[in-house]
Amino acid sequence: MAELFEKIRKILTDELGVEEPSIEPTASFIDDLNMDPDDIAEFFTTIEDKFSKSDNKLEISDDDADKIITVQDLIDYLQEAGIDD
């Protein structure tokens, strides 16, 4: 999990300008990281691009995206999708 968390943290800081100290597994994308729906959509698209492999394309459905509230939710989702640390 630690490596996935670090990869997610890097995407949030480098691509969306989120302040690194505020990024914790329990952080809510909306409440704690102050992301709006457009930021979240852009972030999930970036996650799909970064974590897709030629033999395993990652696609986060709208229904799944609605359930991903915190950084830990995303980590759990990625692990369930077969994304390893």
N, C-alpha and C positions, 0 to 999 in steps of 0.2 A: 504493500500500500504506500509506503514512503516514497517510492520512486514515482508512482502515479500522482501522488499529491504534489511533488516537486514539479513535475511536468505541467500539471494544471496551474500551479502557482505562477510558473514562468509565462504561460500563455496569458493569464490574467494581467500580470504586470507589464509584459512586453507589448502585448497587442491591444489591451484595453485600458492601460494606465491605472489599474487598481493599485492602491497603496499596499505594499507587501505585508506590513505588520498586521493588517486587518484580515489577511487570508489565513483562515484556520479551517480544519475539517468541519467544524460546527457552524461556520459562517454561512448565513443565508445570502444568496445572490442579490436579492432585492433589499432586504432589511439591513444587512451588515456591510455589503459591498457596494450598495447604492447603484445597482445596475437597473436600467430600465428595460422594458421588453425588447427594444431594438438591440441593446447591448447583449442581452441574453441570446437572442436569435443569432447574432453575429458570432458570439462565443461558441455556441453549440455547433455552428457550421465549421468553425475553426477546429473544434474538437473532432468532428467527423473527419475532416481533412487530415489532421495530424495523426489520428489513431487508426485510420483505415489502412489495410494492407491489400496487396493485389489479389489475394485469395480470400479476404474477409473484409468487405466494405462495411464500415460502421455507418448506420443511419439511425438517428434519434427521431422517432416519430413524435408528432405533436402531442399525442396522449402521454408518451413517456416523458417528454420535456416538461409537461405540466406537473409531473410528479417529482421532478428533480429540483428540490428547493435549496439544498445546501451543497457545499463542496463534497461532503461525505456521501450524499445521495448520488452524486456524479461518479465518485470513485466506485461505489457499490455497483452502479449501473455498468460501468466499464468492465469491472471484473466479471459480472454476470454475462457480459457480451464476449468474454474470452480474451479481453485485453489484459496482458500480464504486466507486472512491474518491470 
